[in-house]
Amino acid sequence: MHVGIDLGGINIAIGLVDEEYNLLAKGSVPTVRERAFSDIMKDAAQLIQRLLTETGKTVNDIQSIGMGSPGTLDVKKKTIVKACSFPKVHHSNVGTEIEKYFPGIPVYVGNDANAAAYGEILAGTSKGLANAVMVTLGTGVGGGIIIDNKIYAGFNHAGAELGHMVLNFNGPKCNCGRSGCFECYASATALIKQTADMIQSYPDSIIHEMINHDPAKISGKTAFDAAKQGDRAGQKIVGKYIEYLGVGLLNIIHIFQPEAIIIGGGICKEGDYLLNPLNEYINQYIVTTDIPRTKLMTASLGNDAGIIGAAMLWKQQDK
């Protein structure tokens, strides 16, 4: 049995995972990210102990503990070098903190997006594939790359930042400091802004009533829900969003030619309403023809992907 920790900005999600990638138990606690890293890890350790008690397991049943974390990591030293969303987490050693509570158990660390991609390819929609790229559409755009069953993160474990591939260097300012990044156009945050901007030109759009005339109530689903009802503004927003997303996905396909691109995040719940027009766009502009094509898939594990992938980071040690 292995323990997977998915360290998020809002919650710490933890699960006990068996060798067949089944979640035996899972739970979460608030991260309270302004705290010292030692305090965050203390809560994580207490949650692990609680899950062990709930399942009738003991510490002796744990073969490894893996953690997926945002930020820049030194995987070999099991250290979070810097995580922008965690103000007091700098050069924080995960191994040292976990050792306090679970001495002698091997500890592994990886980027949270990579862990989620690994979880999906092990146990999700893309199970059985050896080469896949995961693109997560959330507050930003996360990326995870699997090549020949191995997580690819570059020589310094800082790679796969797909959201910061620039689509238009004269585009909107990104949080990373550059302009026109993929996530400025394809994240859920970007879609919300695109919706708010577009409806100003469509006073008769049903979106105004859907959000009770309060722009703060716009979500990543809003434009899709309106478009499905035939709303012109909603259809225009979704159409443009598909183009933005399609451009980025085509770039990824042309670089990696993966067996599949797995789309995660809340927007992936749109299913075929998202995938069908995306496939049409990609088929129209793809450079490579008359050979097997990359498949577009939606993620199936949700938040469990990060837990399962983190729990199985031990499998990457010899790759």
DRENRO-875948 format. One record per residue (C-alpha): residue number from 1; residue in one letter; chain; x, y, z. Coordinates in steps of 0.2 Angstrom, whole numbers. Layout:
r num = NUM	residu = a	chaine = A	east = X	north = Y	up = Z
...
END
This chain:
r num = 1	residu = m	chaine = A	east = 0	north = 0	up = 0
r num = 2	residu = h	chaine = A	east = 6	north = 18	up = -4
r num = 3	residu = v	chaine = A	east = 1	north = 35	up = 2
r num = 4	residu = g	chaine = A	east = -2	north = 49	up = -10
r num = 5	residu = i	chaine = A	east = -2	north = 67	up = -5
r num = 6	residu = d	chaine = A	east = -9	north = 80	up = -17
r num = 7	residu = l	chaine = A	east = -4	north = 97	up = -9
r num = 8	residu = g	chaine = A	east = -16	north = 110	up = -15
r num = 9	residu = g	chaine = A	east = -18	north = 129	up = -12
r num = 10	residu = i	chaine = A	east = -34	north = 126	up = -3
r num = 11	residu = n	chaine = A	east = -34	north = 108	up = 3
r num = 12	residu = i	chaine = A	east = -22	north = 94	up = 6
r num = 13	residu = a	chaine = A	east = -30	north = 78	up = -2
r num = 14	residu = i	chaine = A	east = -23	north = 62	up = 4
r num = 15	residu = g	chaine = A	east = -27	north = 44	up = -1
r num = 16	residu = l	chaine = A	east = -21	north = 26	up = 2
r num = 17	residu = v	chaine = A	east = -18	north = 17	up = -14
r num = 18	residu = d	chaine = A	east = -15	north = -2	up = -18
r num = 19	residu = e	chaine = A	east = -4	north = -9	up = -31
r num = 20	residu = e	chaine = A	east = -19	north = -10	up = -43
r num = 21	residu = y	chaine = A	east = -21	north = 9	up = -41
r num = 22	residu = n	chaine = A	east = -37	north = 7	up = -31
r num = 23	residu = l	chaine = A	east = -41	north = 21	up = -18
r num = 24	residu = l	chaine = A	east = -43	north = 12	up = -2
r num = 25	residu = a	chaine = A	east = -47	north = 28	up = 8
r num = 26	residu = k	chaine = A	east = -46	north = 46	up = 5
r num = 27	residu = g	chaine = A	east = -48	north = 63	up = 14
r num = 28	residu = s	chaine = A	east = -43	north = 81	up = 15
r num = 29	residu = v	chaine = A	east = -39	north = 95	up = 27
r num = 30	residu = p	chaine = A	east = -38	north = 113	up = 24
r num = 31	residu = t	chaine = A	east = -20	north = 119	up = 18
r num = 32	residu = v	chaine = A	east = -20	north = 136	up = 26
r num = 33	residu = r	chaine = A	east = -6	north = 140	up = 15
r num = 34	residu = e	chaine = A	east = 0	north = 155	up = 24
r num = 35	residu = r	chaine = A	east = 7	north = 144	up = 38
r num = 36	residu = a	chaine = A	east = 25	north = 137	up = 40
r num = 37	residu = f	chaine = A	east = 28	north = 121	up = 30
r num = 38	residu = s	chaine = A	east = 31	north = 111	up = 46
r num = 39	residu = d	chaine = A	east = 13	north = 115	up = 51
r num = 40	residu = i	chaine = A	east = 6	north = 110	up = 35
r num = 41	residu = m	chaine = A	east = 15	north = 93	up = 35
r num = 42	residu = k	chaine = A	east = 9	north = 90	up = 53
r num = 43	residu = d	chaine = A	east = -9	north = 91	up = 47
r num = 44	residu = a	chaine = A	east = -5	north = 79	up = 33
r num = 45	residu = a	chaine = A	east = 3	north = 67	up = 44
r num = 46	residu = q	chaine = A	east = -12	north = 67	up = 56
r num = 47	residu = l	chaine = A	east = -24	north = 64	up = 41
r num = 48	residu = i	chaine = A	east = -13	north = 49	up = 36
r num = 49	residu = q	chaine = A	east = -15	north = 42	up = 53
r num = 50	residu = r	chaine = A	east = -33	north = 44	up = 53
r num = 51	residu = l	chaine = A	east = -35	north = 35	up = 36
r num = 52	residu = l	chaine = A	east = -25	north = 21	up = 43
r num = 53	residu = t	chaine = A	east = -36	north = 19	up = 58
r num = 54	residu = e	chaine = A	east = -52	north = 20	up = 47
r num = 55	residu = t	chaine = A	east = -45	north = 6	up = 36
r num = 56	residu = g	chaine = A	east = -38	north = -5	up = 49
r num = 57	residu = k	chaine = A	east = -21	north = -2	up = 42
r num = 58	residu = t	chaine = A	east = -5	north = 2	up = 52
r num = 59	residu = v	chaine = A	east = 11	north = 11	up = 47
r num = 60	residu = n	chaine = A	east = 19	north = -5	up = 44
r num = 61	residu = d	chaine = A	east = 8	north = -7	up = 29
r num = 62	residu = i	chaine = A	east = 15	north = 8	up = 20
r num = 63	residu = q	chaine = A	east = 28	north = 5	up = 7
r num = 64	residu = s	chaine = A	east = 30	north = 23	up = 1
r num = 65	residu = i	chaine = A	east = 24	north = 40	up = 3
r num = 66	residu = g	chaine = A	east = 23	north = 52	up = -12
r num = 67	residu = m	chaine = A	east = 18	north = 70	up = -13
r num = 68	residu = g	chaine = A	east = 13	north = 80	up = -28
r num = 69	residu = s	chaine = A	east = 17	north = 99	up = -25
r num = 70	residu = p	chaine = A	east = 15	north = 115	up = -35
r num = 71	residu = g	chaine = A	east = 30	north = 125	up = -38
r num = 72	residu = t	chaine = A	east = 49	north = 122	up = -42
r num = 73	residu = l	chaine = A	east = 55	north = 106	up = -35
r num = 74	residu = d	chaine = A	east = 72	north = 98	up = -32
r num = 75	residu = v	chaine = A	east = 66	north = 80	up = -34
r num = 76	residu = k	chaine = A	east = 82	north = 72	up = -29
r num = 77	residu = k	chaine = A	east = 83	north = 82	up = -13
r num = 78	residu = k	chaine = A	east = 64	north = 80	up = -10
r num = 79	residu = t	chaine = A	east = 63	north = 98	up = -8
r num = 80	residu = i	chaine = A	east = 50	north = 112	up = -13
r num = 81	residu = v	chaine = A	east = 62	north = 125	up = -19
r num = 82	residu = k	chaine = A	east = 49	north = 139	up = -22
r num = 83	residu = a	chaine = A	east = 30	north = 138	up = -23
r num = 84	residu = c	chaine = A	east = 22	north = 155	up = -27
r num = 85	residu = s	chaine = A	east = 5	north = 151	up = -19
r num = 86	residu = f	chaine = A	east = 14	north = 146	up = -3
r num = 87	residu = p	chaine = A	east = 22	north = 162	up = 5
r num = 88	residu = k	chaine = A	east = 32	north = 152	up = 18
r num = 89	residu = v	chaine = A	east = 37	north = 137	up = 8
r num = 90	residu = h	chaine = A	east = 55	north = 140	up = 2
r num = 91	residu = h	chaine = A	east = 68	north = 126	up = 1
r num = 92	residu = s	chaine = A	east = 56	north = 115	up = 12
r num = 93	residu = n	chaine = A	east = 62	north = 97	up = 13
r num = 94	residu = v	chaine = A	east = 47	north = 86	up = 11
r num = 95	residu = g	chaine = A	east = 57	north = 70	up = 16
r num = 96	residu = t	chaine = A	east = 63	north = 78	up = 32
r num = 97	residu = e	chaine = A	east = 46	north = 83	up = 38
r num = 98	residu = i	chaine = A	east = 38	north = 66	up = 34
r num = 99	residu = e	chaine = A	east = 52	north = 57	up = 42
r num = 100	residu = k	chaine = A	east = 47	north = 65	up = 59
r num = 101	residu = y	chaine = A	east = 31	north = 55	up = 58
r num = 102	residu = f	chaine = A	east = 35	north = 40	up = 47
r num = 103	residu = p	chaine = A	east = 53	north = 36	up = 50
r num = 104	residu = g	chaine = A	east = 61	north = 24	up = 38
r num = 105	residu = i	chaine = A	east = 47	north = 25	up = 24
r num = 106	residu = p	chaine = A	east = 53	north = 30	up = 7
r num = 107	residu = v	chaine = A	east = 47	north = 47	up = 2
r num = 108	residu = y	chaine = A	east = 45	north = 53	up = -16
r num = 109	residu = v	chaine = A	east = 41	north = 71	up = -23
r num = 110	residu = g	chaine = A	east = 35	north = 77	up = -39
r num = 111	residu = n	chaine = A	east = 26	north = 91	up = -48
r num = 112	residu = d	chaine = A	east = 7	north = 90	up = -44
r num = 113	residu = a	chaine = A	east = 2	north = 92	up = -63
r num = 114	residu = n	chaine = A	east = 14	north = 78	up = -68
r num = 115	residu = a	chaine = A	east = 7	north = 67	up = -54
r num = 116	residu = a	chaine = A	east = -10	north = 70	up = -60
r num = 117	residu = a	chaine = A	east = -5	north = 66	up = -78
r num = 118	residu = y	chaine = A	east = 3	north = 50	up = -71
r num = 119	residu = g	chaine = A	east = -12	north = 45	up = -62
r num = 120	residu = e	chaine = A	east = -23	north = 47	up = -77
r num = 121	residu = i	chaine = A	east = -12	north = 36	up = -88
r num = 122	residu = l	chaine = A	east = -10	north = 23	up = -74
r num = 123	residu = a	chaine = A	east = -29	north = 22	up = -70
r num = 124	residu = g	chaine = A	east = -39	north = 34	up = -80
r num = 125	residu = t	chaine = A	east = -46	north = 36	up = -97
r num = 126	residu = s	chaine = A	east = -29	north = 34	up = -105
r num = 127	residu = k	chaine = A	east = -25	north = 19	up = -95
r num = 128	residu = g	chaine = A	east = -13	north = 8	up = -105
r num = 129	residu = l	chaine = A	east = -5	north = 21	up = -116
r num = 130	residu = a	chaine = A	east = 14	north = 25	up = -114
r num = 131	residu = n	chaine = A	east = 14	north = 42	up = -121
r num = 132	residu = a	chaine = A	east = 1	north = 56	up = -116
r num = 133	residu = v	chaine = A	east = 1	north = 74	up = -112
r num = 134	residu = m	chaine = A	east = -12	north = 81	up = -99
r num = 135	residu = v	chaine = A	east = -18	north = 99	up = -100
r num = 136	residu = t	chaine = A	east = -28	north = 105	up = -85
r num = 137	residu = l	chaine = A	east = -39	north = 120	up = -88
r num = 138	residu = g	chaine = A	east = -42	north = 128	up = -71
r num = 139	residu = t	chaine = A	east = -36	north = 145	up = -63
r num = 140	residu = g	chaine = A	east = -21	north = 143	up = -75
r num = 141	residu = v	chaine = A	east = -17	north = 130	up = -87
r num = 142	residu = g	chaine = A	east = -7	north = 115	up = -80
r num = 143	residu = g	chaine = A	east = 3	north = 103	up = -90
r num = 144	residu = g	chaine = A	east = 10	north = 85	up = -87
r num = 145	residu = i	chaine = A	east = 20	north = 75	up = -100
r num = 146	residu = i	chaine = A	east = 22	north = 56	up = -100
r num = 147	residu = i	chaine = A	east = 34	north = 49	up = -113
r num = 148	residu = d	chaine = A	east = 37	north = 30	up = -113
r num = 149	residu = n	chaine = A	east = 28	north = 28	up = -96
r num = 150	residu = k	chaine = A	east = 40	north = 41	up = -89
r num = 151	residu = i	chaine = A	east = 36	north = 58	up = -82
r num = 152	residu = y	chaine = A	east = 46	north = 71	up = -92
r num = 153	residu = a	chaine = A	east = 50	north = 86	up = -82
r num = 154	residu = g	chaine = A	east = 67	north = 92	up = -90
r num = 155	residu = f	chaine = A	east = 84	north = 90	up = -83
r num = 156	residu = n	chaine = A	east = 80	north = 101	up = -68
r num = 157	residu = h	chaine = A	east = 62	north = 95	up = -65
r num = 158	residu = a	chaine = A	east = 55	north = 112	up = -69
r num = 159	residu = g	chaine = A	east = 48	north = 107	up = -87
r num = 160	residu = a	chaine = A	east = 30	north = 104	up = -93
r num = 161	residu = e	chaine = A	east = 24	north = 122	up = -90
r num = 162	residu = l	chaine = A	east = 13	north = 121	up = -105
r num = 163	residu = g	chaine = A	east = 2	north = 135	up = -99
r num = 164	residu = h	chaine = A	east = 16	north = 147	up = -102
r num = 165	residu = m	chaine = A	east = 19	north = 143	up = -120
r num = 166	residu = v	chaine = A	east = 16	north = 160	up = -128
r num = 167	residu = l	chaine = A	east = 2	north = 161	up = -141
r num = 168	residu = n	chaine = A	east = 3	north = 180	up = -144
r num = 169	residu = f	chaine = A	east = 17	north = 190	up = -137
r num = 170	residu = n	chaine = A	east = 6	north = 206	up = -139
r num = 171	residu = g	chaine = A	east = -7	north = 197	up = -129
r num = 172	residu = p	chaine = A	east = -14	north = 200	up = -111
r num = 173	residu = k	chaine = A	east = -1	north = 201	up = -97
r num = 174	residu = c	chaine = A	east = 1	north = 184	up = -88
r num = 175	residu = n	chaine = A	east = 5	north = 181	up = -70
r num = 176	residu = c	chaine = A	east = 22	north = 174	up = -75
r num = 177	residu = g	chaine = A	east = 27	north = 191	up = -81
r num = 178	residu = r	chaine = A	east = 26	north = 188	up = -100
r num = 179	residu = s	chaine = A	east = 12	north = 192	up = -111
r num = 180	residu = g	chaine = A	east = 0	north = 181	up = -121
r num = 181	residu = c	chaine = A	east = 3	north = 164	up = -113
r num = 182	residu = f	chaine = A	east = -8	north = 149	up = -117
r num = 183	residu = e	chaine = A	east = -17	north = 151	up = -100
r num = 184	residu = c	chaine = A	east = -21	north = 169	up = -103
r num = 185	residu = y	chaine = A	east = -33	north = 162	up = -117
r num = 186	residu = a	chaine = A	east = -38	north = 144	up = -112
r num = 187	residu = s	chaine = A	east = -39	north = 144	up = -93
r num = 188	residu = a	chaine = A	east = -56	north = 144	up = -84
r num = 189	residu = t	chaine = A	east = -50	north = 161	up = -78
r num = 190	residu = a	chaine = A	east = -48	north = 167	up = -96
r num = 191	residu = l	chaine = A	east = -65	north = 160	up = -101
r num = 192	residu = i	chaine = A	east = -74	north = 169	up = -87
r num = 193	residu = k	chaine = A	east = -66	north = 185	up = -92
r num = 194	residu = q	chaine = A	east = -70	north = 182	up = -111
r num = 195	residu = t	chaine = A	east = -88	north = 179	up = -105
r num = 196	residu = a	chaine = A	east = -89	north = 195	up = -95
r num = 197	residu = d	chaine = A	east = -82	north = 205	up = -109
r num = 198	residu = m	chaine = A	east = -92	north = 198	up = -123
r num = 199	residu = i	chaine = A	east = -109	north = 200	up = -115
r num = 200	residu = q	chaine = A	east = -107	north = 219	up = -114
r num = 201	residu = s	chaine = A	east = -110	north = 219	up = -132
r num = 202	residu = y	chaine = A	east = -125	north = 208	up = -131
r num = 203	residu = p	chaine = A	east = -138	north = 216	up = -119
r num = 204	residu = d	chaine = A	east = -151	north = 203	up = -124
r num = 205	residu = s	chaine = A	east = -140	north = 188	up = -120
r num = 206	residu = i	chaine = A	east = -148	north = 175	up = -108
r num = 207	residu = i	chaine = A	east = -132	north = 175	up = -99
r num = 208	residu = h	chaine = A	east = -137	north = 191	up = -90
r num = 209	residu = e	chaine = A	east = -152	north = 183	up = -82
r num = 210	residu = m	chaine = A	east = -142	north = 167	up = -79
r num = 211	residu = i	chaine = A	east = -130	north = 177	up = -68
r num = 212	residu = n	chaine = A	east = -143	north = 188	up = -61
r num = 213	residu = h	chaine = A	east = -134	north = 203	up = -69
r num = 214	residu = d	chaine = A	east = -119	north = 200	up = -57
r num = 215	residu = p	chaine = A	east = -103	north = 197	up = -67
r num = 216	residu = a	chaine = A	east = -95	north = 189	up = -51
r num = 217	residu = k	chaine = A	east = -107	north = 174	up = -54
r num = 218	residu = i	chaine = A	east = -99	north = 170	up = -71
r num = 219	residu = s	chaine = A	east = -91	north = 153	up = -71
r num = 220	residu = g	chaine = A	east = -82	north = 142	up = -84
r num = 221	residu = k	chaine = A	east = -99	north = 134	up = -87
r num = 222	residu = t	chaine = A	east = -109	north = 149	up = -90
r num = 223	residu = a	chaine = A	east = -105	north = 152	up = -109
r num = 224	residu = f	chaine = A	east = -107	north = 133	up = -113
r num = 225	residu = d	chaine = A	east = -124	north = 133	up = -104
r num = 226	residu = a	chaine = A	east = -130	north = 148	up = -114
r num = 227	residu = a	chaine = A	east = -123	north = 141	up = -130
r num = 228	residu = k	chaine = A	east = -132	north = 125	up = -128
r num = 229	residu = q	chaine = A	east = -148	north = 135	up = -127
r num = 230	residu = g	chaine = A	east = -145	north = 144	up = -143
r num = 231	residu = d	chaine = A	east = -139	north = 160	up = -136
r num = 232	residu = r	chaine = A	east = -129	north = 170	up = -149
r num = 233	residu = a	chaine = A	east = -117	north = 177	up = -136
r num = 234	residu = g	chaine = A	east = -113	north = 160	up = -128
r num = 235	residu = q	chaine = A	east = -110	north = 152	up = -145
r num = 236	residu = k	chaine = A	east = -98	north = 166	up = -150
r num = 237	residu = i	chaine = A	east = -89	north = 165	up = -133
r num = 238	residu = v	chaine = A	east = -87	north = 146	up = -135
r num = 239	residu = g	chaine = A	east = -82	north = 146	up = -153
r num = 240	residu = k	chaine = A	east = -68	north = 158	up = -149
r num = 241	residu = y	chaine = A	east = -63	north = 149	up = -134
r num = 242	residu = i	chaine = A	east = -62	north = 133	up = -144
r num = 243	residu = e	chaine = A	east = -50	north = 142	up = -156
r num = 244	residu = y	chaine = A	east = -39	north = 148	up = -142
r num = 245	residu = l	chaine = A	east = -38	north = 130	up = -135
r num = 246	residu = g	chaine = A	east = -36	north = 122	up = -152
r num = 247	residu = v	chaine = A	east = -21	north = 133	up = -156
r num = 248	residu = g	chaine = A	east = -12	north = 128	up = -140
r num = 249	residu = l	chaine = A	east = -16	north = 109	up = -142
r num = 250	residu = l	chaine = A	east = -10	north = 109	up = -160
r num = 251	residu = n	chaine = A	east = 6	north = 116	up = -154
r num = 252	residu = i	chaine = A	east = 8	north = 102	up = -141
r num = 253	residu = i	chaine = A	east = 3	north = 89	up = -154
r num = 254	residu = h	chaine = A	east = 16	north = 95	up = -167
r num = 255	residu = i	chaine = A	east = 30	north = 95	up = -154
r num = 256	residu = f	chaine = A	east = 26	north = 79	up = -145
r num = 257	residu = q	chaine = A	east = 14	north = 68	up = -156
r num = 258	residu = p	chaine = A	east = 7	north = 59	up = -140
r num = 259	residu = e	chaine = A	east = -5	north = 45	up = -142
r num = 260	residu = a	chaine = A	east = -17	north = 56	up = -132
r num = 261	residu = i	chaine = A	east = -20	north = 73	up = -125
r num = 262	residu = i	chaine = A	east = -30	north = 72	up = -109
r num = 263	residu = i	chaine = A	east = -40	north = 87	up = -105
r num = 264	residu = g	chaine = A	east = -43	north = 90	up = -86
r num = 265	residu = g	chaine = A	east = -51	north = 103	up = -75
r num = 266	residu = g	chaine = A	east = -69	north = 108	up = -73
r num = 267	residu = i	chaine = A	east = -71	north = 112	up = -92
r num = 268	residu = c	chaine = A	east = -68	north = 94	up = -97
r num = 269	residu = k	chaine = A	east = -85	north = 90	up = -90
r num = 270	residu = e	chaine = A	east = -92	north = 97	up = -106
r num = 271	residu = g	chaine = A	east = -87	north = 81	up = -114
r num = 272	residu = d	chaine = A	east = -92	north = 79	up = -132
r num = 273	residu = y	chaine = A	east = -98	north = 97	up = -133
r num = 274	residu = l	chaine = A	east = -80	north = 102	up = -130
r num = 275	residu = l	chaine = A	east = -71	north = 88	up = -139
r num = 276	residu = n	chaine = A	east = -81	north = 88	up = -155
r num = 277	residu = p	chaine = A	east = -77	north = 106	up = -161
r num = 278	residu = l	chaine = A	east = -59	north = 104	up = -154
r num = 279	residu = n	chaine = A	east = -57	north = 89	up = -165
r num = 280	residu = e	chaine = A	east = -64	north = 98	up = -180
r num = 281	residu = y	chaine = A	east = -52	north = 113	up = -177
r num = 282	residu = i	chaine = A	east = -37	north = 101	up = -175
r num = 283	residu = n	chaine = A	east = -41	north = 91	up = -191
r num = 284	residu = q	chaine = A	east = -43	north = 107	up = -201
r num = 285	residu = y	chaine = A	east = -26	north = 114	up = -196
r num = 286	residu = i	chaine = A	east = -15	north = 99	up = -191
r num = 287	residu = v	chaine = A	east = 1	north = 98	up = -201
r num = 288	residu = t	chaine = A	east = 3	north = 79	up = -201
r num = 289	residu = t	chaine = A	east = -9	north = 69	up = -211
r num = 290	residu = d	chaine = A	east = -12	north = 51	up = -217
r num = 291	residu = i	chaine = A	east = -4	north = 44	up = -201
r num = 292	residu = p	chaine = A	east = -11	north = 39	up = -184
r num = 293	residu = r	chaine = A	east = -18	north = 55	up = -175
r num = 294	residu = t	chaine = A	east = -17	north = 60	up = -157
r num = 295	residu = k	chaine = A	east = -33	north = 57	up = -148
r num = 296	residu = l	chaine = A	east = -42	north = 70	up = -137
r num = 297	residu = m	chaine = A	east = -49	north = 63	up = -121
r num = 298	residu = t	chaine = A	east = -56	north = 70	up = -105
r num = 299	residu = a	chaine = A	east = -49	north = 66	up = -89
r num = 300	residu = s	chaine = A	east = -59	north = 53	up = -79
r num = 301	residu = l	chaine = A	east = -52	north = 53	up = -61
r num = 302	residu = g	chaine = A	east = -55	north = 71	up = -56
r num = 303	residu = n	chaine = A	east = -45	north = 76	up = -40
r num = 304	residu = d	chaine = A	east = -41	north = 57	up = -37
r num = 305	residu = a	chaine = A	east = -28	north = 58	up = -52
r num = 306	residu = g	chaine = A	east = -16	north = 68	up = -41
r num = 307	residu = i	chaine = A	east = -17	north = 57	up = -27
r num = 308	residu = i	chaine = A	east = -15	north = 41	up = -37
r num = 309	residu = g	chaine = A	east = -1	north = 48	up = -47
r num = 310	residu = a	chaine = A	east = 8	north = 54	up = -31
r num = 311	residu = a	chaine = A	east = 6	north = 38	up = -23
r num = 312	residu = m	chaine = A	east = 14	north = 29	up = -37
r num = 313	residu = l	chaine = A	east = 29	north = 41	up = -39
r num = 314	residu = w	chaine = A	east = 40	north = 27	up = -32
r num = 315	residu = k	chaine = A	east = 38	north = 18	up = -49
r num = 316	residu = q	chaine = A	east = 47	north = 32	up = -57
r num = 317	residu = q	chaine = A	east = 63	north = 30	up = -47
r num = 318	residu = d	chaine = A	east = 72	north = 19	up = -59
r num = 319	residu = k	chaine = A	east = 65	north = 26	up = -75
END
